[in-house]
């Protein structure tokens, strides 16, 4: 059960990172 929670947390972090990167990329492109 703990592993599932950790995995979901990692997934959320990964998605957040992807969103942040795409936003930064868009800002750089203008």
C-alpha positions in Angstrom: 0.0 0.0 0.0 2.8 2.4 0.8 4.5 1.6 -2.5 1.4 2.5 -4.4 1.2 5.9 -2.6 4.8 6.6 -3.3 4.3 5.7 -7.0 1.3 8.0 -7.3 3.2 10.8 -5.7 6.0 10.3 -8.1 3.6 10.3 -11.0 2.1 13.6 -9.8 5.6 15.1 -9.5 6.5 13.9 -13.0 3.4 15.4 -14.5 4.0 18.7 -12.7 7.6 18.7 -14.0 6.4 18.1 -17.5 3.8 20.9 -17.3 6.4 23.3 -15.9 8.9 22.4 -18.6 6.3 22.9 -21.4 5.4 26.3 -19.9 9.0 27.3 -19.7 9.5 26.2 -23.3 6.5 28.2 -24.5 7.8 31.3 -22.6 11.2 30.9 -24.2 9.7 30.6 -27.7 7.5 33.6 -27.1 
